[in-house]
Amino acid sequence: MNSPRALIKAMRPRQWVKNVLVLAGPLAGGMLGMASTWTAILLAFVTFCLASAGIYLINDVIDREADRLHPVKRNRPIASGAVSVPVALGVGTALLIVSPLLAVLLGHGTLGVVLGVYSLLQLSYCLWLKHQAVIDLAVVSSGFLLRAVAGGVAVGVPLSMWFMLVAAFGSLFMVAGKRYSEIKLLGEGQSLTRKSLEAYSASYLRFVWGMAGSATIVFYSLWAFSLVRTVEFIPQVSIAPFVIALMRYAVDIDRGGAGEPESIVLGDRVLQVLGALWLLTFTASVVVG
């Protein structure tokens, strides 16, 4: 019990890939060419890893009894007994305190505020909001959005209206897809870990992730066509890999395989190639401008 390996597993390091979203703001603002930018991005990434790890520990302590009834979650270290409740609570609380404090001490007060807001929202989610239908979708989506915002505030780049809209609806697309996959696994009206799932039907969640996906594509396309660049076609070209990647991810949602978004991203080579193509064209549009 309480081995370092089990404790690290309880922090869900595979899900830390989500924190790469801190790159989004600096990338959109064309700020990746400066060394100081990468220092700030690294700080945002590390502090979000600490904060999210703390949330995962506390969440799994709260859900440990329900997780033991779940076909997959029962293997989590806290639910299985590999990590004790006192240790998980102690380490989780320490991480939530250290994360914003580290940002503030290193001169990034605004990043510390974003981390504080993230922690408060996610704690509220763990204690209550996860059981409130629709609200739970909004809160989990805000976690992705705040990661994107964190990178921008860390480097001091203004975040455009289009960036915020794409990040917001893209986050909702992923979260609604995750819930849809859970419904596919457990069945409609069934809930082993959160009451909000009982309020959702597969058709409703399909509507939400379809709406969010459409909005993400529309707002991204409006952003691309609104840019005035020396080589004007480059931003528009980036729409193609962006849309195809979204459609590829939707295939995994539709078959109920999007329960863990990070597993899809890390395991789908075609999706990774599409992401690389999008990143290449997106970066080119920023550099040319």
C-alpha positions as CSV (number, residue, x, y, z in Angstrom):
1,M,0.0,0.0,0.0
2,N,1.0,3.6,-0.7
3,S,4.0,2.7,-3.0
4,P,5.3,5.6,-5.0
5,R,4.3,3.8,-8.2
6,A,0.7,3.4,-7.0
7,L,0.6,7.0,-5.9
8,I,1.8,8.3,-9.2
9,K,-0.7,6.1,-11.0
10,A,-3.4,7.6,-8.9
11,M,-2.4,11.0,-10.2
12,R,-3.2,9.8,-13.7
13,P,-0.1,10.9,-15.6
14,R,-1.6,9.7,-18.9
15,Q,-4.1,12.4,-18.6
16,W,-1.5,15.1,-18.2
17,V,-1.3,15.2,-22.0
18,K,-4.4,17.4,-21.7
19,N,-2.1,20.1,-20.2
20,V,-0.4,20.5,-23.6
21,L,-3.3,22.8,-24.3
22,V,-1.3,25.5,-22.5
23,L,0.5,25.8,-25.9
24,A,-2.6,26.9,-27.7
25,G,-2.7,30.6,-26.7
26,P,1.0,31.3,-27.3
27,L,0.8,29.4,-30.6
28,A,-2.2,31.4,-31.8
29,G,-0.4,34.6,-30.8
30,G,2.8,33.7,-32.7
31,M,4.9,33.7,-29.4
32,L,6.6,30.4,-29.7
33,G,9.9,31.8,-31.1
34,M,11.1,33.4,-27.9
35,A,13.0,31.5,-25.1
36,S,11.2,33.4,-22.3
37,T,7.9,32.2,-23.8
38,W,8.9,28.6,-23.4
39,T,9.9,29.1,-19.8
40,A,6.4,30.5,-19.1
41,I,4.7,27.7,-21.0
42,L,6.7,25.1,-19.1
43,L,5.6,26.7,-15.8
44,A,2.0,26.7,-16.9
45,F,2.3,23.0,-17.9
46,V,4.0,21.9,-14.7
47,T,1.6,23.8,-12.4
48,F,-1.4,22.5,-14.3
49,C,0.0,18.9,-14.0
50,L,0.3,19.5,-10.2
51,A,-3.2,21.0,-9.9
52,S,-4.9,18.3,-12.0
53,A,-3.1,15.5,-10.1
54,G,-4.4,17.0,-6.8
55,I,-7.9,17.0,-8.2
56,Y,-7.7,13.4,-9.4
57,L,-6.6,12.2,-6.0
58,I,-9.3,14.0,-4.1
59,N,-11.9,13.0,-6.7
60,D,-11.0,9.4,-6.4
61,V,-11.2,9.5,-2.7
62,I,-14.7,10.9,-2.9
63,D,-15.7,8.4,-5.5
64,R,-13.9,5.3,-4.2
65,E,-17.0,3.4,-3.1
66,A,-18.8,4.0,-6.4
67,D,-15.6,3.3,-8.4
68,R,-15.5,-0.2,-6.9
69,L,-18.8,-1.0,-8.7
70,H,-17.5,0.2,-12.1
71,P,-16.1,-2.3,-14.5
72,V,-13.0,-0.1,-15.3
73,K,-12.7,2.4,-12.4
74,R,-12.5,-0.3,-9.8
75,N,-8.9,-0.8,-10.8
76,R,-7.9,2.7,-9.8
77,P,-5.3,2.7,-7.0
78,I,-7.6,4.4,-4.3
79,A,-10.6,2.3,-5.2
80,S,-8.5,-0.9,-5.1
81,G,-6.8,0.0,-1.9
82,A,-3.3,0.4,-3.3
83,V,-3.3,4.0,-2.0
84,S,-4.8,4.9,1.4
85,V,-7.4,7.6,1.8
86,P,-5.2,9.7,4.3
87,V,-2.2,9.7,1.9
88,A,-4.3,10.6,-1.1
89,L,-6.1,13.5,0.7
90,G,-2.8,14.8,2.1
91,V,-0.9,14.7,-1.2
92,G,-3.9,16.0,-3.2
93,T,-4.4,19.0,-0.9
94,A,-0.6,19.8,-0.9
95,L,-0.6,19.8,-4.7
96,L,-3.6,22.1,-4.9
97,I,-1.8,24.6,-2.6
98,V,1.6,24.3,-4.2
99,S,0.4,24.8,-7.8
100,P,-0.9,28.4,-7.7
101,L,1.7,29.3,-5.0
102,L,4.5,28.3,-7.3
103,A,3.1,30.4,-10.1
104,V,2.8,33.5,-7.9
105,L,6.3,33.1,-6.3
106,L,7.8,32.9,-9.9
107,G,6.1,36.2,-10.8
108,H,3.1,34.9,-12.7
109,G,0.2,36.1,-10.5
110,T,-2.4,35.9,-13.2
111,L,-1.5,32.3,-13.9
112,G,-1.9,31.7,-10.2
113,V,-5.4,33.1,-10.3
114,V,-6.3,30.9,-13.3
115,L,-5.0,27.9,-11.4
116,G,-7.0,28.9,-8.3
117,V,-10.2,29.2,-10.4
118,Y,-9.5,25.9,-12.0
119,S,-9.0,24.2,-8.6
120,L,-12.2,25.7,-7.1
121,L,-14.3,24.7,-10.0
122,Q,-13.0,21.2,-10.1
123,L,-13.4,20.8,-6.3
124,S,-17.0,22.0,-6.6
125,Y,-17.4,19.4,-9.4
126,C,-16.0,16.6,-7.3
127,L,-18.2,17.5,-4.3
128,W,-21.5,18.3,-6.0
129,L,-21.6,19.6,-9.5
130,K,-20.7,16.3,-11.1
131,H,-24.2,15.1,-10.2
132,Q,-26.0,18.1,-11.9
133,A,-26.9,17.3,-15.5
134,V,-25.7,19.9,-18.1
135,I,-23.8,21.8,-15.4
136,D,-21.3,18.9,-15.2
137,L,-20.6,19.2,-18.9
138,A,-20.0,23.0,-18.5
139,V,-17.6,22.5,-15.6
140,V,-15.5,19.8,-17.2
141,S,-15.4,21.8,-20.4
142,S,-14.1,24.8,-18.4
143,G,-11.1,22.7,-17.3
144,F,-10.0,22.4,-20.9
145,L,-10.7,26.0,-21.6
146,L,-8.8,27.2,-18.6
147,R,-5.8,25.2,-19.7
148,A,-5.8,27.1,-23.0
149,V,-6.3,30.4,-21.2
150,A,-3.4,29.6,-18.8
151,G,-0.8,29.5,-21.6
152,G,-2.0,32.8,-22.9
153,V,-1.9,34.6,-19.6
154,A,1.5,33.0,-18.7
155,V,3.2,34.6,-21.7
156,G,1.1,37.8,-21.7
157,V,-0.5,37.3,-25.1
158,P,-4.0,38.7,-25.8
159,L,-6.5,35.9,-26.4
160,S,-8.8,36.7,-29.4
161,M,-12.6,36.2,-29.4
162,W,-12.2,33.4,-32.1
163,F,-9.6,31.6,-30.0
164,M,-11.9,31.6,-26.9
165,L,-14.9,30.4,-28.9
166,V,-13.0,27.6,-30.6
167,A,-11.5,26.5,-27.3
168,A,-14.8,26.6,-25.5
169,F,-16.8,24.6,-28.1
170,G,-14.0,22.3,-28.8
171,S,-13.8,21.5,-25.1
172,L,-17.6,20.8,-25.0
173,F,-17.2,18.5,-28.0
174,M,-14.7,16.4,-26.2
175,V,-16.6,16.3,-22.9
176,A,-20.0,15.5,-24.4
177,G,-18.2,12.7,-26.4
178,K,-16.7,11.3,-23.2
179,R,-20.2,11.2,-21.6
180,Y,-21.6,9.6,-24.7
181,S,-19.0,6.8,-24.5
182,E,-19.9,6.3,-20.8
183,I,-23.5,5.9,-21.7
184,K,-22.6,3.4,-24.4
185,L,-20.6,1.4,-21.9
186,L,-23.1,1.5,-19.0
187,G,-26.4,1.9,-20.8
188,E,-29.0,4.7,-20.6
189,G,-30.4,5.5,-17.2
190,Q,-27.5,3.7,-15.5
191,S,-25.0,5.4,-13.2
192,L,-22.3,3.9,-11.1
193,T,-20.3,7.0,-10.3
194,R,-22.4,10.1,-11.0
195,K,-26.1,10.8,-10.9
196,S,-26.0,13.2,-13.9
197,L,-25.6,10.2,-16.3
198,E,-29.0,9.0,-15.4
199,A,-30.4,12.2,-16.9
200,Y,-28.7,11.8,-20.2
201,S,-29.8,9.7,-23.2
202,A,-27.5,8.7,-26.0
203,S,-29.6,10.9,-28.4
204,Y,-29.2,14.0,-26.3
205,L,-25.4,13.6,-25.9
206,R,-25.2,13.0,-29.7
207,F,-27.0,16.3,-30.2
208,V,-24.6,18.1,-27.8
209,W,-21.4,16.8,-29.3
210,G,-22.7,17.3,-32.8
211,M,-23.7,20.9,-32.0
212,A,-20.4,21.6,-30.3
213,G,-18.4,20.0,-33.2
214,S,-20.3,22.1,-35.7
215,A,-19.8,25.3,-33.7
216,T,-16.0,24.5,-33.4
217,I,-15.7,24.1,-37.1
218,V,-17.7,27.2,-37.9
219,F,-15.8,29.4,-35.5
220,Y,-12.4,28.1,-36.6
221,S,-13.3,28.7,-40.2
222,L,-14.4,32.2,-39.4
223,W,-11.1,32.8,-37.7
224,A,-9.2,31.5,-40.7
225,F,-11.1,33.6,-43.2
226,S,-10.8,36.7,-41.0
227,L,-7.0,36.7,-41.0
228,V,-5.2,39.0,-43.4
229,R,-1.9,37.4,-44.3
230,T,0.8,37.9,-46.9
231,V,0.1,34.4,-48.2
232,E,-3.6,34.5,-47.7
233,F,-4.4,30.9,-48.5
234,I,-2.4,29.4,-45.6
235,P,-4.9,29.9,-42.8
236,Q,-7.7,28.6,-45.0
237,V,-5.7,25.5,-45.9
238,S,-5.5,24.7,-42.2
239,I,-9.2,24.2,-42.1
240,A,-9.0,20.9,-44.0
241,P,-6.8,18.9,-41.5
242,F,-8.7,20.5,-38.6
243,V,-12.1,19.4,-39.9
244,I,-10.9,15.9,-40.9
245,A,-9.2,15.4,-37.4
246,L,-12.4,16.4,-35.7
247,M,-14.3,13.9,-37.9
248,R,-11.8,11.2,-37.1
249,Y,-12.2,11.8,-33.4
250,A,-16.0,11.7,-33.9
251,V,-15.7,8.2,-35.2
252,D,-14.3,7.1,-31.8
253,I,-17.1,9.0,-30.0
254,D,-19.8,7.3,-32.2
255,R,-18.5,3.8,-31.4
256,G,-18.2,4.6,-27.7
257,G,-14.4,4.7,-27.5
258,A,-13.9,8.2,-26.3
259,G,-14.2,7.5,-22.6
260,E,-10.5,8.6,-22.2
261,P,-9.7,11.3,-24.8
262,E,-5.9,11.1,-24.1
263,S,-6.0,7.4,-25.0
264,I,-7.4,8.2,-28.4
265,V,-4.9,10.9,-29.1
266,L,-2.0,8.7,-28.0
267,G,-3.2,5.6,-29.8
268,D,-4.5,6.8,-33.1
269,R,-1.7,7.3,-35.6
270,V,-3.9,8.7,-38.3
271,L,-5.2,11.3,-35.8
272,Q,-1.7,12.2,-34.9
273,V,-0.7,12.7,-38.5
274,L,-3.8,14.9,-39.1
275,G,-2.8,16.9,-36.0
276,A,0.7,17.4,-37.3
277,L,-0.6,18.6,-40.6
278,W,-2.9,21.0,-38.9
279,L,-0.1,22.2,-36.6
280,L,2.2,22.8,-39.6
281,T,-0.4,24.8,-41.6
282,F,-1.6,26.7,-38.5
283,T,2.0,27.6,-37.5
284,A,2.8,28.7,-41.0
285,S,-0.2,31.1,-41.0
286,V,1.0,32.6,-37.8
287,V,4.7,32.9,-38.9
288,V,3.8,34.4,-42.3
289,G,1.6,37.0,-40.7
